[in-house]
Amino acid sequence: MPPLPRQHRRGQHLLRRPIPDTLLRLRIDFTKTIHADTYGGLRLALVHSDRGEIDSVALSFVDHGTFHRRDEAHNTRVNTKQYGTFSTYHRPGRPPWEGAVTTGLRDAIEQYTAVWFPGAWAASPPSRPACRTAHPAPARPSARASGRAR
């Protein structure tokens, strides 16, 4: 989902109003695990300005492969505290969710919101496959303007 001007943070929440002039908002939070300061997914909630929370869904990082590549690279064992999660303890200058591949989560968020906010992200660019680094293409040689035109 591209960033929209109709979103803002409130504490640990991200609130988004995908369709202007509506009473519905989408709230996104991290879901906690049984371990302190460790998060295992996202919780999406549909919030009505007058009626409060109407619907919610939890999206697990494990189910959407968010940290699969990172966990394989670090040989993180399944069913451990670190597998498919992130914690608030991280290297300085780096985000706690470093190594996350968010394509699966993005697709799930778009599917969920399409039910409540049809057409809100119709202009969203297609999901790109995850890659580690971008490699610039070599510059094309410039065409020389010498010789006869055909």
QUIQUI-V368446 format. One line per field, one symbol per residue. ss: DSSP state (h for helix, s for strand, l for the rest). psi: psi as a letter, one per 40 degrees, with the letter a starting at -180 (. if undefined). burial: + if it has 9 or more other ideal C-beta (glycine too) atoms within 8 Angstrom, else -. Layout:
ss: ???
psi: ???
burial: ???
This chain:
ss: llllllssssllsssslllllllssssssssslllllssssssssssslllssssssssslllllllhhhhhhllllllllllllsslllllllllllllllhhhhhhhhhhhhhhllllllllllllllllllllllllllllllllll
psi: hihiefiiihbeihhhgdhifiehihhhiihiaeihfhieaihhhhhhddeahdiiihhhdddefdeddddddefhiifidehfiiiehihheiidfhehheddddddddddddddghedfdehiihiiiidihhiiiiiiihifiaii.
burial: +-----+-----++++++-----++++++-+-+----+++++++++++----+----+++++-++++++++----+------+++++--+-----+-+-++-++++++++-+++-++--++-----------------------------
